[in-house]
């Protein structure tokens, strides 16, 4: 079953916000990589609340998005109330798009393929709906299935393994996706848009586990989660006695544009 973000609709934007200058840079890079003209049409699976789409839609481009979560798309609809736009939203699964072949100039996959177990079919669908001259823009995810951004995340994975649960990604991450694009003859251009490395406090990082705000936490079985969380709390209290201690978290926004993929 696809992962629905219904449960995250009310807090998603607060936990995934991009700084305005980063959002501006990201939008400019998408338009450059997509070789956008006023007539360019965009498509995005897993459009959610429009974190990536909204700045492009507000520039007047025609944009189609699909998502399995109506609650997430409702948040995007609210942001556009009273505004003229060319956004079309469809409730659909990325592995079975109700769209015609060769429909779009640019397809964007921002941090979704790692959530889809059958990510190869999702890529086939993206390729199908792209025009032969179209551009596919992929947002990188950690380059292996076990990557964690900080020390607490690494310990969490070890604790879950102790309960017999592997918290690695279920879908395709960067190494998978880029290999497949190259195997299928695409010409690739990769850019790093922004460095998002930052320091967060132990307490703020732990709060994410307590509130279970990320999708990889939702998949952990309910009979395991409370016990694993108690183990993590005990470990963090011993390892970091000061809850305000900063912990470095490493991340960036990297994009790869695939040309000549659908042609």
NURO-864429 format. One record per residue (C-alpha): residue number from 1; residue in one letter; x, y, z. Coordinates in steps of 0.2 Angstrom, whole numbers, padded with zeros to 4 digits. Layout:
<recs>
REC	NUM	A	X	Y	Z
...
</recs>
This chain:
<recs>
REC	1	X	0000	0000	0000
REC	2	X	0006	0018	-0004
REC	3	X	0011	0028	0011
REC	4	X	-0002	0042	0015
REC	5	X	0003	0058	0023
REC	6	X	-0014	0061	0030
REC	7	X	-0008	0061	0047
REC	8	X	0005	0074	0044
REC	9	X	-0006	0086	0035
REC	10	X	-0007	0098	0050
REC	11	X	0011	0099	0054
REC	12	X	0020	0094	0038
REC	13	X	0025	0112	0033
REC	14	X	0031	0116	0050
REC	15	X	0043	0102	0050
REC	16	X	0049	0103	0032
REC	17	X	0050	0122	0029
REC	18	X	0064	0129	0017
REC	19	X	0071	0146	0021
REC	20	X	0064	0158	0008
REC	21	X	0081	0161	0000
REC	22	X	0084	0142	-0002
REC	23	X	0066	0140	-0009
REC	24	X	0070	0154	-0022
REC	25	X	0087	0146	-0027
REC	26	X	0078	0129	-0028
REC	27	X	0064	0136	-0039
REC	28	X	0077	0145	-0051
REC	29	X	0087	0129	-0053
REC	30	X	0071	0118	-0057
REC	31	X	0067	0131	-0070
REC	32	X	0084	0131	-0077
REC	33	X	0086	0112	-0077
REC	34	X	0069	0110	-0085
REC	35	X	0073	0123	-0098
REC	36	X	0057	0131	-0094
REC	37	X	0047	0143	-0106
REC	38	X	0030	0151	-0102
REC	39	X	0022	0136	-0111
REC	40	X	0031	0122	-0101
REC	41	X	0020	0110	-0092
REC	42	X	0025	0102	-0075
REC	43	X	0021	0086	-0067
REC	44	X	0024	0080	-0049
REC	45	X	0019	0064	-0040
REC	46	X	0017	0066	-0021
REC	47	X	0014	0084	-0023
REC	48	X	0008	0085	-0005
REC	49	X	0006	0103	0002
REC	50	X	0015	0110	-0013
REC	51	X	0032	0114	-0004
REC	52	X	0040	0112	-0021
REC	53	X	0026	0116	-0033
REC	54	X	0019	0132	-0026
REC	55	X	0032	0144	-0031
REC	56	X	0032	0137	-0048
REC	57	X	0013	0138	-0049
REC	58	X	0013	0156	-0043
REC	59	X	0024	0160	-0057
REC	60	X	0010	0155	-0069
REC	61	X	0016	0138	-0075
REC	62	X	0004	0124	-0079
REC	63	X	0006	0111	-0066
REC	64	X	-0002	0094	-0062
REC	65	X	0001	0085	-0046
REC	66	X	-0005	0068	-0039
REC	67	X	-0005	0062	-0021
REC	68	X	-0013	0048	-0012
REC	69	X	-0017	0060	0002
REC	70	X	-0032	0072	0000
REC	71	X	-0028	0080	0017
REC	72	X	-0011	0086	0011
REC	73	X	-0018	0092	-0006
REC	74	X	-0032	0101	0004
REC	75	X	-0018	0111	0012
REC	76	X	-0011	0116	-0005
REC	77	X	-0029	0121	-0011
REC	78	X	-0031	0132	0004
REC	79	X	-0014	0141	0000
REC	80	X	-0021	0145	-0018
REC	81	X	-0039	0151	-0013
REC	82	X	-0043	0167	-0021
REC	83	X	-0028	0166	-0033
REC	84	X	-0028	0163	-0052
REC	85	X	-0018	0147	-0056
REC	86	X	-0016	0133	-0068
REC	87	X	-0014	0119	-0055
REC	88	X	-0023	0102	-0057
REC	89	X	-0023	0090	-0042
REC	90	X	-0028	0072	-0044
REC	91	X	-0030	0059	-0030
REC	92	X	-0019	0044	-0037
REC	93	X	-0005	0032	-0034
REC	94	X	0012	0036	-0042
REC	95	X	0013	0018	-0049
REC	96	X	-0003	0019	-0058
REC	97	X	-0005	0037	-0065
REC	98	X	-0022	0041	-0073
REC	99	X	-0013	0052	-0086
REC	100	X	-0010	0050	-0105
REC	101	X	0007	0046	-0112
REC	102	X	0018	0060	-0117
REC	103	X	0009	0074	-0107
REC	104	X	0022	0084	-0099
REC	105	X	0038	0094	-0102
REC	106	X	0045	0092	-0085
REC	107	X	0042	0079	-0071
REC	108	X	0049	0082	-0054
REC	109	X	0051	0068	-0040
REC	110	X	0055	0077	-0024
REC	111	X	0059	0064	-0010
REC	112	X	0046	0052	-0015
REC	113	X	0054	0037	-0024
REC	114	X	0062	0031	-0007
REC	115	X	0045	0029	0000
REC	116	X	0038	0018	-0014
REC	117	X	0042	-0001	-0013
REC	118	X	0038	-0003	-0032
REC	119	X	0049	0012	-0036
REC	120	X	0054	0005	-0053
REC	121	X	0035	0005	-0058
REC	122	X	0034	0023	-0052
REC	123	X	0049	0028	-0063
REC	124	X	0041	0019	-0078
REC	125	X	0025	0029	-0075
REC	126	X	0035	0045	-0074
REC	127	X	0044	0041	-0090
REC	128	X	0028	0036	-0099
REC	129	X	0019	0053	-0095
REC	130	X	0034	0063	-0100
REC	131	X	0036	0070	-0118
REC	132	X	0050	0062	-0128
REC	133	X	0059	0079	-0126
REC	134	X	0055	0080	-0108
REC	135	X	0066	0082	-0093
REC	136	X	0065	0072	-0077
REC	137	X	0071	0081	-0061
REC	138	X	0075	0070	-0046
REC	139	X	0079	0076	-0029
REC	140	X	0092	0065	-0021
REC	141	X	0090	0056	-0005
REC	142	X	0104	0048	0006
REC	143	X	0115	0038	-0006
REC	144	X	0112	0021	0004
REC	145	X	0097	0013	0012
REC	146	X	0104	0015	0030
REC	147	X	0109	0033	0030
REC	148	X	0105	0043	0045
REC	149	X	0108	0062	0047
REC	150	X	0114	0062	0065
REC	151	X	0120	0052	0080
REC	152	X	0102	0050	0087
REC	153	X	0096	0043	0070
REC	154	X	0110	0031	0069
REC	155	X	0107	0024	0087
REC	156	X	0088	0023	0083
REC	157	X	0092	0012	0068
REC	158	X	0103	0001	0080
REC	159	X	0089	-0001	0093
REC	160	X	0076	-0006	0080
REC	161	X	0088	-0019	0073
REC	162	X	0089	-0026	0090
REC	163	X	0070	-0028	0090
REC	164	X	0071	-0037	0073
REC	165	X	0065	-0022	0063
REC	166	X	0075	-0014	0049
REC	167	X	0071	0004	0047
REC	168	X	0080	0006	0030
REC	169	X	0071	0014	0016
REC	170	X	0058	0003	0007
REC	171	X	0060	0011	-0010
REC	172	X	0073	0018	-0022
REC	173	X	0087	0030	-0016
REC	174	X	0099	0040	-0025
REC	175	X	0111	0026	-0030
REC	176	X	0096	0016	-0037
REC	177	X	0088	0029	-0046
REC	178	X	0103	0036	-0055
REC	179	X	0109	0019	-0060
REC	180	X	0092	0016	-0068
REC	181	X	0092	0032	-0077
REC	182	X	0109	0029	-0084
REC	183	X	0105	0011	-0089
REC	184	X	0090	0018	-0098
REC	185	X	0101	0030	-0108
REC	186	X	0098	0047	-0100
REC	187	X	0111	0061	-0100
REC	188	X	0112	0067	-0082
REC	189	X	0116	0084	-0075
REC	190	X	0118	0085	-0056
REC	191	X	0118	0101	-0045
REC	192	X	0119	0105	-0027
REC	193	X	0107	0119	-0023
REC	194	X	0110	0121	-0005
REC	195	X	0119	0115	0011
REC	196	X	0106	0111	0024
REC	197	X	0118	0105	0037
REC	198	X	0113	0112	0054
REC	199	X	0114	0110	0073
REC	200	X	0099	0105	0083
REC	201	X	0097	0102	0101
REC	202	X	0095	0084	0108
REC	203	X	0078	0089	0115
REC	204	X	0072	0095	0098
REC	205	X	0078	0079	0089
REC	206	X	0071	0068	0102
REC	207	X	0054	0077	0101
REC	208	X	0053	0071	0083
REC	209	X	0053	0053	0089
REC	210	X	0041	0056	0103
REC	211	X	0029	0064	0091
REC	212	X	0032	0052	0077
REC	213	X	0033	0065	0064
REC	214	X	0042	0057	0050
REC	215	X	0036	0043	0038
REC	216	X	0050	0031	0042
REC	217	X	0043	0031	0061
REC	218	X	0025	0027	0055
REC	219	X	0031	0011	0048
REC	220	X	0038	0004	0064
REC	221	X	0025	-0008	0071
REC	222	X	0015	-0001	0086
REC	223	X	0021	-0016	0097
REC	224	X	0039	-0011	0095
REC	225	X	0039	0008	0094
REC	226	X	0035	0012	0113
REC	227	X	0049	0000	0118
REC	228	X	0062	0006	0106
REC	229	X	0058	0024	0110
REC	230	X	0060	0020	0129
REC	231	X	0077	0013	0124
REC	232	X	0082	0028	0114
REC	233	X	0076	0040	0128
REC	234	X	0088	0030	0140
REC	235	X	0102	0031	0128
REC	236	X	0100	0049	0125
REC	237	X	0099	0054	0143
REC	238	X	0116	0044	0147
REC	239	X	0125	0050	0131
REC	240	X	0119	0068	0131
REC	241	X	0114	0074	0149
REC	242	X	0111	0091	0144
REC	243	X	0095	0091	0133
REC	244	X	0100	0108	0125
REC	245	X	0117	0101	0119
REC	246	X	0118	0104	0100
REC	247	X	0120	0089	0088
REC	248	X	0126	0092	0070
REC	249	X	0114	0086	0056
REC	250	X	0121	0084	0039
REC	251	X	0110	0086	0023
REC	252	X	0109	0096	0007
REC	253	X	0097	0098	-0008
REC	254	X	0104	0090	-0023
REC	255	X	0095	0088	-0040
REC	256	X	0099	0078	-0055
REC	257	X	0091	0082	-0072
REC	258	X	0089	0068	-0084
REC	259	X	0088	0072	-0102
REC	260	X	0084	0061	-0117
REC	261	X	0076	0048	-0105
REC	262	X	0059	0048	-0112
REC	263	X	0064	0050	-0130
</recs>
